[in-house]
Amino acid sequence: MERVNKLVNDILKKWNPLEVPSEIAEDEYSLYVTFIMKYSQNINSIYLCLKKILTDYMDMEISNLEDDAELKQIARSIYEAVLSDDAFKQTIE
């Protein structure tokens, strides 16, 4: 599970919606990994979780279709990371 958490954090760090400096991005986004993992059953659950994080915790908006498409792609990447770990995958099936 630690491997999956690192993969998810790496995805969030690379996405960097808050545009924090790269040297603090890993710590900044690690706060959200556990929350996201609770919703990792499918892409849509992850997408809704990310949307909630953006709007409720980061005080950001999804202002256009491009932002929404990017958020869906991030959700897909996180779901693929979860599925790449056989041990963790069994916990969501």
C-alpha positions in Angstrom: 0.0 0.0 0.0 2.9 2.3 0.7 3.9 2.0 -3.0 0.4 3.0 -4.2 0.4 6.0 -1.8 3.8 7.1 -3.2 2.5 6.7 -6.8 -0.6 8.8 -6.0 1.4 11.4 -4.3 3.7 11.6 -7.3 0.7 12.1 -9.6 -0.6 14.9 -7.4 2.9 16.5 -7.2 3.3 16.4 -10.9 -0.2 17.9 -11.4 0.5 20.6 -8.8 -2.9 22.4 -8.9 -1.7 24.9 -6.3 1.5 25.6 -8.2 3.6 25.3 -5.1 7.4 25.1 -5.5 8.5 21.6 -6.5 10.5 21.2 -3.3 7.4 21.4 -1.1 4.9 19.8 -3.4 5.4 16.3 -2.1 4.6 17.4 1.4 1.8 19.6 0.4 -0.1 16.9 -1.5 0.7 14.0 0.8 -2.0 15.3 3.1 -4.7 14.3 0.5 -3.5 10.8 -0.4 -5.3 9.0 2.4 -8.5 10.8 1.7 -8.2 10.0 -2.1 -7.5 6.3 -1.4 -10.8 6.0 0.5 -12.5 6.8 -2.8 -10.3 4.6 -5.1 -13.0 2.1 -6.1 -13.4 3.6 -9.5 -12.5 6.6 -11.7 -15.7 8.5 -11.0 -15.3 8.3 -7.2 -11.7 9.5 -7.5 -12.8 12.3 -9.8 -15.5 13.4 -7.3 -13.0 13.3 -4.4 -10.5 15.4 -6.3 -13.2 17.9 -7.2 -14.2 18.1 -3.5 -10.5 18.6 -2.5 -10.1 21.4 -5.1 -13.3 23.2 -4.2 -13.6 22.6 -0.4 -10.0 22.4 0.8 -8.0 24.3 -1.8 -10.7 26.9 -2.5 -10.3 26.5 -6.3 -12.9 26.2 -9.0 -13.2 24.0 -12.1 -13.9 26.9 -14.4 -14.1 25.2 -17.9 -14.3 22.0 -19.7 -10.5 21.9 -20.1 -10.1 21.9 -16.3 -12.7 19.2 -16.0 -11.0 17.1 -18.6 -7.7 17.4 -16.8 -9.3 16.5 -13.5 -10.8 13.3 -15.1 -7.3 12.5 -16.5 -5.8 12.8 -13.1 -8.5 10.6 -11.6 -7.8 8.0 -14.4 -4.1 8.1 -13.6 -4.7 7.6 -9.9 -7.0 4.7 -10.6 -4.4 3.1 -12.9 -1.8 3.5 -10.1 -4.2 1.7 -7.7 -4.8 -1.1 -10.1 -1.0 -1.5 -10.7 -0.7 -2.8 -7.1 -2.2 -6.3 -6.9 -2.4 -6.4 -3.1 -4.2 -3.1 -3.0 -6.4 -3.9 -5.9 -7.8 -6.9 -4.0 -9.0 -4.5 -1.3 -11.2 -2.6 -3.7 -12.7 -5.5 -5.6 
